[in-house]
């Protein structure tokens, strides 16, 4: 690939425009509409998320009406902003696109325009209802193709065809089928399909977070994060690559797009990585791995975090809690991989203007950490005190304090000149202190967002609303105030610049949402098909047949499906499709294997592999964007990026089997510390194994030892179960005394087997809660919905109460109870870490001694 020096960033920017905001740049009326309509969409979403409709009793919308308006904006803009084909005009909107945009917007808003009439004739659609639904469905599929490419459209189309062709399918996936009227009514005129949970999450949560990220970028926070990362890390071995990892992670906090993340940070970081010695392929791959992992990082995680809230039924703070440790150790491991690459190649960092001694650096970091802890404590207890003392007026006082803090930090930042790092040929790094201090005020809205989410426990939508409102205020005021504090004089020009950036933030934020809006709607077709046809139950049997009931094979099968779909689907749509089909299957089949898999773990498993598809050849768009900047081969860049991301690929398998990695079941601070340290050690050892280098280049047996240590630190229970079995099987003759001896709150575990109605022979462990208030064993079993009888020395199921726990566990009449599984008391599995740590130390000492001999 041959490029001029300026062409690569332009190519990459075009790629982002086509993927995120649309590739059309029209003139005249269409150009004005592509500013006005996105602005109105952002204004509508801010109004809908705010408390104002309820304060003024005006414009109050229910969820369904809001979803309809949201999709109407998305479809209209998809036809306006995205050309139909590569050969289609870019500088004007053809007449047919105007027609499709208006028809699509009308069909999408049909639920809003005729809400009362549709409610009164629910289940009995008129011919006009069906025409609107069919036209809307066709135009949604076309809008999806334009904004996201063919893959998601094809997936949705396959599921629609499956709905109609059910009777003609192979027996294993056949169903009775559905008429056109029933299908269109279900998919378009209810909240079961297109206007379901996924579009609801896009409407309520995702838009505000994308808008928040857009304003942060307009204000210059993205550039600030890059400068801070470079000033802190650029002097280290392979420093620009380490800075690229950190700055991409910080950008990923507020960006939902890995491609945009690559271009935002990569335009600057990739040339610098090449300058210190990284080949173009590896420089691009590091940026790709860092940018795709940005979507793993709470609090935003693309849009999937908010979908998990709805699908899993847990508070948002629980999703953040589960996702935080895997994201952190994944990023730290990527930093370590970069370090190993730099050490192998003998690279150096970029020079600093002033060199700090070790003690001075240590003192600086200690001061920062202690200061942050004290500041956090002061804010937490200070706000609590304000609430107690001032009651209802506390909100206004806290808002005033935020405003005063912003102005004070801005005045402080104005004392430090802006750091310019626009030239990738930069010879030396800026000083960390002034660089960090020059943009401290950018951290306030992020602090407000995290505070609202984690301390106030506001909904994600309301939290994002307040943070975005604060961010809009910053965008409009920070340049005029900075000009005032620096006495630069041209305050009117700074005001105009602030207004322009505010307008850009509203418009770009909405245009970034076009793809997500139509993706969540199109993915809703898959969800609607599952609820209409019952394919979810069919999938359980199908996957169980393929995997033979083996949980590891089933997880591998799910990972492959996620990767294949993710090659063409955006992460959000991929997550919706695969989690809808596979999450219930993994939970139910895991239970049959005796493995209790929390639903949040399964959803994060699917999400991780959907993200990994962003750098998987041959379709990884993030890899193509990075390759355009690095002037490298996109396929090789994608493959190299995927090898760096293998560390991320093993994490989901590990947290399925060791849910402590998701901080589930971690109750004490020392248990938390042990979990974090062991997981981090495992990931760093795995990085050393996959790189073939620790302190020196690995020999084959050293790599095997590192992989063994990785497995041990990630899953200590595997070895401990061989030394101390976790359970013992008791004979069924001891059933009554076992039930009566169970501690309060502990479930009864029974091994049962029998034939299902379909004729399949099943053997599995079931868990039944025991009601301790019942005086005898039979009463406690009956409370769980189970009546047993003895026949020829066997204990058989005599009756299962309808709707009982026993029925939910899948027990059926005439099944046999084969035994009782009892949990045994045993030492903590973490004792395995002692011999593992000893082996790690010995291996490290051996490699250090070998390095000395070879040097």
ABEGO torsion letter per residue (X at the ends): XBBBAAAAAAAAAAAAAAAAAEABBBBEAAAAAAAAAAAAAAAAAAAAABAAAAAAGBGBBBAAAAAAAAAAAAAAAAAAABBABAABBAABBBAAAAAAAAAAAAAAAAAAAAAAAAAAABGBBBAAAAAAAAAAAAAAAAAAAAAAEAAAAAAAAAAAAAAAAAAABBAAABBAEBBAAAAAAAAAABAABAABAAAAAAAAAAAAAAAAAAAAAAAGAAAAAAAAAAAAAAABBGAAAAAAAAAAAAAAAABABAAAAAAAAAAAAAAAAAAAGBBAAAAAAAAAAAAAAAAABOAAGEAAAAAAAAAAGBBAAAAAAAAAAAAAAAAAAAAAAAAAAAAAAGBBBBBBABBBBAAAAAAAAAAAAAAAAAAAAAAAAAAAAAAAAAEAAAAAAAAAAAAAAAAAAAAAAAABBBBBAABAABABBBBAAAAAAAAAAAAAAAAAAAAAAAAAGBBAAAAAAAAAAAAAAAAAAAAAAAAAAAGAGBAAAAAAAAAAAAAAAAAAAAAAAAAAAAAAAAAAAAAAAAAAAGAAAAAAAAAAAAAGGBAAAAAAAAAAAAAAAAAABBAAAAAAAAAAAAAAAAAAAAAAAGBBBBAAAAAAAAAAAAAAAAABOAABAAAAAAAAAAGBBAAAAAAAAAAAAAAAAAAAAAAAABAAAAGBGBABAAAAAAAAAAAAAAAAAAAAAAAGBBABBBBAAAAAAAAAAAAAAABAAAAAAAABBABBBBBAAAAAAAAAABBBGBBBBBBBBEBBAAGBBBBBBBBBBBBAABABAAAAAAAAGBBBBBBGGBBBBABBBBGBAAAAAGBBBGBBBABBBBBBBBBBAAAAAAAAAAAAAAAAAAAAAAAAAAX
